[in-house]
Amino acid sequence: MKFLILALSILIFLCSGRTEGADKLPAPFKIIPQPQQVELINGLGFRPENLKTLVLSNGAKRPVLGQFLSRLPIGKLSGKGSLSLTLDTALSLVSSSEGYVLTILSDKISIVSRGEAGLFYGCQSLEQLLEDAADSGKPVPCCKITDFPALAYRAVHFDVKHHLDHMNYYYESIDRLSRYKINAVVFEFEDKLRYQRQPLVGAPQAISIDEMAALTRYAHERHIEITPLVQGLGHATFILKHQEYAYLREIPWNKWAFCPLNEGTYQVLFDLYRDAIAATPGSKYLHIGGDEIGNIGLCPRCKPTADKEGVSSLGLYWLKRVCEFAQQNGRIPIFWDDMPLKEAEVFETTYDDSISAQVAEERWKANSSKLDELIQGFPNNCIYMRWNYSMARQPGNILALDWYKKHSLKAMAATATNGDTGMLFQSEERNNGVASSGIITIQSFAEIAAEKNCEGLLCTAWDDASPHIENFFRGFIAAAEYCWSPKGRSLDEFDTAWLQKEFGVSMPDYMDFVSQLRKGSELMYGAFYRKGTWMDSENELLALPRVEHWLKPVEGMENRKLDYDSILIDLPDPNSPGSWSAKYKDRLEKSRIEMGKYSNLLEKLEDLQNRSKRNRYYWQLSIALYNQQVTAPQLLLALEQCDTPDTKQRQKGIEAVHQALRNYNKAWANLQQTYAETRFVSNPVNYVPDRYFHFASQREDLSWMVQADEKIHEQILKWLKIE
């Protein structure tokens, strides 16, 4: 039933209306995000080399321009070969200050907007068209584009809790995001900001306040706000891991949550907020977190209040304090909305596809008075971020957004781009053209956010498994596409446009190609676990290479290490030849399939890298990750060769094992080197780890990605000595 409901919601969604301007530009010209309206005009088209001057009219300022427009000198008169930018606050065609009208004639171009942001976005659209003209050798078609965003706040998420990238990569990322009209980045600092008021919290390698302020100003020039996110009551291990702050823990042995009634909690948090505000000058919001709190109402200070007034009263006290602080310091607070919905017993309806509309409505009706009572005490100066990382059409999710609107509370939506365990090859399963995960969820949430007049949308990108940011960019660009134009391109049309804009290439069967790569990723994830999967539900605490934070920690076991010896596969037994191969028959068959297609898929990746006109690093990273993931099936097949009574054949197998280990070492060294081009791949020796129950926090370098590989290699080397 769950899957039937999901399939029906997807089909309804995909059959919904399309933007008026969709696909009206002739091939090969495309703009991301899809413009709202495109009217073709008779004419020969405009050739990029004929653009000679930039004319600023009616108080317009020269915006930050890209490679084609930045070379233009300022001219005085609009005429042949000119690009004129005009501010017109009375522009009737577009009411948004981010909207614009771009008119391209055979001899000149004009952009008109009510605001500087609109002129900037008009220039971004023009840059993309000029890029297509340069790539194809064709003139830009004569047209009139009337364009504006559906959502005002179009944000993506930089979560750096487990890693840091080089500063130049953040600058480059700002440039890429602004090209697609993203106008906000929620930067989740945790310990990666060098706090001045609480210096112990900042990691040794953290970004300084001055460096972040410089990045913020750079982003502002490109009409992107950096919204700081500093986790508050829960998710506080980055602070409470230090013994100096242990007195602020709700539970002495648990680093997860602050005591909400300890005044020292607010002295620390407010200091962190002050530094985060200083690091993001000119920004409008302060994201205070506030999700998945748990583990409060337990200490001697809090328990009497929890027993008398309920645990929710403690969370509410914290929320009021931090919202007051934000308001006093000129920021609008944003917080995740799950806790009040959980207290009212309706949260499950917002994400569980198996809950029918009737059941959801009954549950909301039964609990609305409880939620109404709760919300009376909640601040009205904050924005409630309605998060859901699946399809947005769950009845409870819609009821929640309607409830916020009914009570005149401001809400934003939050969806997610998939950063699955460090691999670029994301799941985006399609059956008869229908996707069941991935970009479809982003599009769905953008559409519902626009329908419900939400303040905006955030596309989250969680660092739990610390994938490379390149893993997230396809999702980021999809968020840009659908936040601007929710009913724009189909998923296949989006992928075609994404490949063209990001790389200057085309590949009609791209998602089928990615699906083939993905199968190898899935094999790699579980190659060396006894159950054949790293997500085994029967033995979850042992089989997972991480222990998720929502699993309740056990006193005295919070620093427990995973016992890999108990969950990894065994090795061929010379006293029972053939039994190992029979035991692992299924994964060996999958390994043969993966190795059989390896050369073909690698050749396609290398061809994409060679053909790309820009952003070749994406394919470089793809190749490095793919070469890494095939080392697992190669080793399994080498071990199979050892599982024989034939002495000569077993010796060949041992040689194959040695070769597989050498290939692994080569691939792993290359992957680390590739990551290092944009990322710091290890923490400094004096870094205090928090062991955050996330995969990526278990090691101080990139080797968290290959813990199972390392352990099985250790066992193999011992086994080879016996052999």
N, C-alpha and C positions, 0 to 999 in steps of 0.2 A: 504493500500500500504506500509506504514511504516513497519508493522510487516512482510509482505511478503518479503520485501528487507532484513530485519534482518534475517529471517529464511533461505533465500537462501544463505546469506553470511556465516551463521553458518554451513550449510550443505557443502558448498564448502570448508570451513576451515577444517571441520572434515574429509573430504575425501582426504586431502593433505597427503604428504608423511610422513613416520615414520622413526625414527632413526634406523640405521643399528643394533645397539646393543640392541634394545628393547626386553625385556622379555626373553633374552637368558639364564639368570641365572636360574637354576632350583629352584622350590619351596623348602623351604620357603625363599630363599635368594633374597634380594632386596637392591638396593642402590638408595637413593635420593640425587642429581638429577640422572636421568637415564644416565648411561655412553654412550659415543658415539659408542664404539665398544667393544663387548665381544666375545672372542674366548674360547670355552671350550677345555681343554687339558685332555688327558687320565691320570688317576691317581685315587688313593683312596681318595684324598681330604686331607686337612690340619686340624688337630684338635687344637683348641686354646691352650690347656694345653701343647702342644709340642713347643710352642714359648718360647725361652729361652733368647735370646740376641738381642741387637740392634747394628748394625754395620753401621758406618758412613763413606762414601767413597768420595774421590775426593773433599774434602772441605765442604761437607754437614754438617749442624748444626742440633743439636737435636731440632725438632720442639715441640711445645706444643702438648702433646699427651693426649688421652682419657683414660678411665678407664682400657682398656685392654692392651694398649701399654705403658702407663706411668710407669708401674712397671718393665719394662725391663732394665737390666743393660747394659752398653756399653761393647760390645765385640770387638775383634780385627780382627777376620777372619770370612768371610762369609762361612757358612756351615750348617750342620744339625741343625734345630731349630732356625735359625737366620732370622731376618728381616734386610735386607740391604737397606740403603737409599743412592742413588748416584746422585750427580749433574753431568750433562752432557750437556754443552752448545751447543754441536753439534748434539744433539738428532734430528734425521731426521724425526722420526715418529710424533712428536708433536712440532709445532713451538711456541706455547704459553708458557710463563714461568709459567702459572698456570696449564698447562697440565701435564700429567704423564702417565707412563706405569707401571701398577701393574701386576706382575707375581706371581701366587700362585702355587707352586708345592707341592707334598706330604710331602716333608721334609724341605722346606724353602720358604721364600717369599722375593721378591725384588721390590723396587719402584725406578724408574729413572725419573728425570725431568730436565728441563733446568733451573729451579729456585726454590728457597726455598718455594714459595707458592705452586708450583706443588707437592713438597714432602709432604707438609702439607695436601693438598687435597687428595693425594693418601692414606695418613694415615687415613683421615676421611672415605674414602670408605672402607678401610680395617677394621676400627673400626666397621662400620655398618655390615659388613659380619661376623665378630667375634661375634657381639651381636646376630645376627640371629643364629649362631651356638650354642651359649650358651642357647638361648631361646628354640631351637628345639632339641638340643642334637645330631645334625648331623655335620659332618666335612664340612668345607668350600670347595666348589668344586674347583678343579684345573682349572685355567683359566688364560687368559691374557687379561687385560683390558687396552685399549688405549683410553685416555679421555682428553678432553679439552673443554673450554667454548665457546659458540656461541657469548656471549656478554662480553665485558671486564669489564664494571661497572654494578654490580648487587646489587642494593640498595633497602633497605626498609626504612620506614619513622616512626620515633618516634615523634609524635606531642603531646606536653605536655602543650598546652595553657591553658587547664582547669583543669589539675590535675598533680600530681607527684606520681611516684611509688618509692618504697624503692630502695636504690642504689643496694642492693644485687640482686634485681630482674632484674635490667639492666645488671648486670654482668652475671647472669644466661641466660638472653636473648641473650647476645653476644655469649655465649657458644653454645646455640641452633642454632643460625643463622650460625655460622662458621661450624658447623657439616654438614650443607647443602650447604656450599660453597657460601653463601652470602658474598660479600666483601666490602659492604659500608652500613652505616646507616646515613641517613639525619636526623639530630636531630634538630627539630624546637623548639628553646628555648622560644621565646616570653619573658615573664617576669620570667621564671623559671631558669635563670642563674643569679648568684649573681654578677652582673656587679660591677666593682670597679671604673671605670671612670665616670659612671652615676649610682650611687648606688640607686637612687630613683626608677629606672626602675625595678630592681630585686625585686621579691616578698620576704617577710620575710623568707619563707620556701625554697627559691631557692637553687639549687645546686651550691656550690662554684666553682670557677675556678680551684682550686687545685683538687677537687673531680672529676670534668669533665676531667681534664687533666690525672688523674690516670686511669679513665675509658677508655680514648682514647688510652693510652699506652697499657692497657690490650687488647683492641680490635686490635691494631696494631700487637701484638704478635700472634694474631689469624687471621691475614691477613684481617682485617676489618678496613676500614677508617671511622672515624666519620666526616661527612661533616656538619658543622654548617649552620643552616638556620636562619637568622635574617630578618624579614620582613621589607621592606623599605618604599616606598612612600605611598602605601595604606596598609590596614590591620595593621594599626599602633595604634589601640586602647590601646594596652598594654603599650604604651608610653604616648600617648596623653590623656589618662584618667586622668593623674595627672595635676592639675591646674598649676603647675610650668612650664609645657610644653604647656599650652594652646596658648601661643603666636606663636607657630609653626604650629598651625592648619590652613588649607586652609580656612575652615569655622569655625568661633569662637565656634559655638554650636555643631559642628560635630567632633568627635574624630577619624574619619576614616583615614584621609589623611593628610600628611605633606604639607606645602607650598614648592614647589620645588625651588622657587627663594629666599627663606629665608636662608641665610648662616648658621643660627643656626641649620637648619635641618641637615646639613652635619657635623657640630661639634658633634651633638648628635649621629647620625648614625655611624660615623667613630669611635667614642669612643666605641660604642657597638660592632662594627666589630673587633676592636683591642682586646677587651676582649674575644670575641668568638674565634678569632684566637689563643689567648693565652690558651684558654680552650681546644683546639683541636690540640696540637702540632704534627707536621709532616704530617698533612693532606694536600691534594692537592687542594681542592676546597673550595669556599665560596658561598653558595646559598643565593642570595640577594632578593628572592621573586619577587616582581614586577608585580603581577597579580591583576586583578579586581580593578584597581586603582580608577577610578571615582572621582567625586567631586573635580577636580582641574581645574585651569583656571578661578576661580571665585573670588578670593580675589583681592583687588585693585592692588597688586604687580604683579599678574599673568595675570589678564584679558587683559591688552593691548597686551601682547605677544600672548595669546590665540586667540584674535581677529585678529591679524595680521598674525601669523604663524601657527595657529592651536594648539589645545590642545596637539597633539602628540609631538610637539616641546618641551613642558614642561617635558613630560615623557622621551623624548630622552635626555634632558639636565641632568635629574637625573641619567639616566642609564650611560651616559658617565662619570659622576663624580664618581659613585660608582665602575664602572669597572676599571677606572684609579687607584682608591684606592686599589682595590683588587690586581691588577697587581703589584703595587708598594710594596705591602706587601706579595708577593710571593704566591698568590692564583689565581686560575682560577675561574672567576665568572660564576655562573649558574643562569639563571632566567627563569621564566615562560614566554611562548611566546604568550600569548593571546592578549596582548595590540597591538602590531604591526599588527596582523592579523585582529583585530577588526577595527583598523583605515583603513585598506585596504578593509574592508567589505567582507572578505572571511572566517572569523572565524566560522560562522554558518555552513559552509560546512564541517567543520572538525568533527562535532559531530551529526548533524541532519540526521537521517536515511531516512527521507522523501525526501531529496534532491538527485535527480538522478545524475548519473555520467555525463550526458550531461549538466544538469543545473550547476553542480559544475565546470565543465570545462569552460563553458561559463562565469561564474562569475569570475573564476581565470583569464581567458583571458582578460576580461574587466577591471580587477583591478590590473593586474600584474604590469603595469607601475607605479601605485600608490605605490604598495609594493616595487618595485625596487627603487623608489625614497626615500621611507622611510628608506629602509635598507642601503642606502648610508651613512646615518649618524649614523647608529648603530655600536657599537664596534665590531670588528672582533676577539677580544681576549676572548669572552665569549661563553658559551654553551647555546643554546636555548632548553629549555625543552618543548617538544611537548606533552601537556597533553590532555588526553581524557579518560573518565571514563566509556566508553561503548565499543562496538566492535571497533576494529582498522581499519576496512575495509571501512569506509566511504570514498568516492572518494576524498573529500576535505582533509581528513587527509593524504592520500597517496600523494596528490598533494603538500601539505605543506612540507612533508619530501623530496620529489623530488626537491622542490624549494630550500630548504636549501643545498642539495647536489650540485645542479647546481651552486649555488653562493659560494661554498667552505666554507660554514658555518657549524660548528659542532652542532649536535643535539643529544639530548637524548629523550627517550620516557618516559612518566609517565602514569601509569594506577593506579588502586585503588583496595584494598581489602575492602570488605563490612564490616562496623562496625555498622550495622543497630540498632540504638537506644538502645544500651546497651545489646542486647541479643546475645547469642552464636549461635542461631539457624537461620543461614543465608539462604536467598532465593537462590536456585540453581535449578530452575524449569527445569525438563527434560520431553520432549515429544518424545517418541520413541528413547530415548537415546541421544537426542539433548538438550543441556542446553541453556537457554536464558539469563542467567546472572551469575555473580559470577566468578568462576575460569576460565570459557571460555573466559572472556574478558582479563584476565591476559595472558592466553596462546596466544590469538590472537595478543595482542600487543607485546609480546615477539617475536613472529614469524615475524611480520612486521618490528620490530626493527632490527632483524638479517638480513632480506632480504635487508633492506635499509642501512646496515652498520652503524647503529647509534652507538654513543659512549657508550651507555648503556641504562639501564632501571631502573626507580624508581617505586616501588610499594608503593603508598601513603596509609596512614591510618589516616584519619582525626579525630580530637578530638571534632567535633561539638557536638555530643551527648555523648562524653567521655566514650565509651565502654571500658571494660577491654581489655588490650593488648592481652589476650588469644583469644579474638574475632578475632583478626587479624592474628594469627599465621598460620592458615591453608592457608590463602592467601599469607602470607610471604613465606611459604614453597613451595607453588605452583609457586611463582615468582622465587624462587631458582631453581626449577625443569625446568621451561620453559626458563629462561634466559640462562641456561647451555645447554639445549637440547630442542629447541622449538618444534620439531616434534617428541617428545618422546612419553610418555604414553598417552593413552586416559584418559578422565576425570574419568571414573570408575576405571581404573587401578591406577590412581594417588591416589584416595581415599583409595584403598586397601593398597597401599604402605604407605600412610600417617598414617593410623591406625596402621600398623605394626611398622613403625619406631618410631612414637611418643609415642605409648602406649604398643606395643607388643600384640595387639589384632586383631581379624578379625570380621567383621560383614557384610555379603554379601548384606544385604538390608539397609545399613547405610543411604543412601540419602533418601530412602523412610521413614525411621525412623525420620530423621531430618525434612522432609516435614511435618510429623505429629506434631512434636514439634513446627514447624514454624506456623502452623495454630493457635495454642494457643497464640503465640506471637502477631499475627495480631489481634486476638480478644482483647487481653489485651490492645494494643495500643489505641483502640477506644472504649473500653467498656463503659466508662462513659461520652462520648461526645454525644450530642443530635443527631448529624448526623451519629453517629456510626463510625466515622473515625477522626483521628487527622490530616489528609491531605485533608480536605475538600476544594476544589478549589473555590466553590461559595463564601465562607466566610473565605478566607484564613487567613487574618490578625487576625481574632478572634479565628479560630479553631486550628491553630497551637500552640503547647505548646512552640514554639520558633518563632522568627521573623527573617528570614534569612537575612544575611548581604547585599545581593544584592537587597533587597527591599529598595527603597530610603527612608531614614529617613525623618521625618517631623519636621521642626523647633519647638522646645518646647515640642515635644512628644517623644524624643529619650529615655527617661527613663520611658515611659509608661509601666504599669504593665498589664498583661493579666487579663481580667475580666472573671474569671472562672464561676461566677454565671450565666453569660449570655450564656455559651456554654455547661454546664454540663446537664445531664439528670435530669428530675424531679423525684420525688419519689411517690410511690403509694398513691392515694387519698382515704381515708376511705369512703368518700362520693360518690365515683364512683368506687366501686370495679370491678376489671376485666379490666378497661380501660387501666391501665398502662401495664398489660401483653399483651394486644392486640397491644398497640403502639410499644412495643419493642419485638414483637414476634420473629423476625429473630435472634436477638442477644441472646435471651433466648434459642432458638433451638441450636444455636452454642455452648452456654454454656453447655447445656445438653450433647452434643457430646464430648466437652472437658473434662468434669467431668467423662463421661463414660469411657474414655480411660486413665484417669489419672493414675490409679494404674498400668496398664500394661506398660505405658511409663516410669513411675518412676522406676519400677522394672528393666527395660532394662538399664536405666541410672546407677542404683546402681550396676547392673551386670557388666557393662563396667568398673566402678570404681574398683570393686573387682577383676576383671580379669587383669587389667592393671599392667604391670611390671614396668612402669615408668610414670611420669607426671600425677599422680592421681589427682592433683589439678585441672586440666581441668574439670574432671568429677564432682569434688566437687563443682566447680563454676557452672557447668551445672545444677546440682541438685538444688543448691540454687536459681538460676534464674528460673528454672522450677517451683519450689514450690512457688516462688513469683508470677509468671504469672498466676497460677491457682487460686489465691485468688480473681481475678476479676470475673470470671464466677461463683465461689462459692457464692460471695456476690450478684450477680445478681439473682441467683436462690433462695437465701434466701429472697430477696426482693419480688420475685414472690409469695412466700408462704404467704406474708403479704397482697397480693392484693386479698382479699376474703371477702365476707360478714360474713363468719363463724367466730365467736369470738374466739373459741378454736383453729381453724386452724391459725388465725392471730397471736394468742399468740405463737403458735409453730414457726411461721415464725419469730416473733420478737426474740425468743430464737436462731433461726438459724442465724439471722443477728448478734447477739452478738457473737456467736461462729465464724462466718466468720471474724468478726473484730479481735477476739483473734488470729485466725489463721494467719491473715494478720500481726499482730504485731510480732508474732513468726517468720514468714517467712522473714519479713523485717529486724528484728534484726539479723537473721542468715546470710542474704545476706550481710549486712554491715560488719559483723564479717569476712565473707569469703573474701570480698574485702580487708579488712584491713590487711590480711596476706601478701599482696604484695603492697598495695597502701595506701597513706595518704588519708583518706576519708573526711577530712574537711580542709578548709583553716584556718590559724590562725586568731585571733580576729582583728589583726591590718592589715589584708590584704585589699588592696584597689581594690574593684571589678570594672570590666570594663563594665559589662552588655553588652556583645559582640553580642547580638542578636542571640545567640546560646542557645539551650536547656540547656547545661551544665553550662552556666555562670549565670544562674538565681538564683542559691542558693550557699551558702558557704560550703555545704556538699553534700553527695550523694542524698539528698532528691529531687534534680532536677529530679530524675528518677520517682518519685511518686507524683508529684504535683497534678495531677488530682485525685489520690486516696485520698490524704490528704483532699482535698477540699470536695469531695463527702462524706468522713467520717464525716467531720464537719457538713455537712447538715444532714446526717443520725442521728447523735447524737442529734441534735436539734429536728428532726422529731420524734425520739423515746420518747423524753420528752413529746411531744404533745400526742403521742399515749398513 
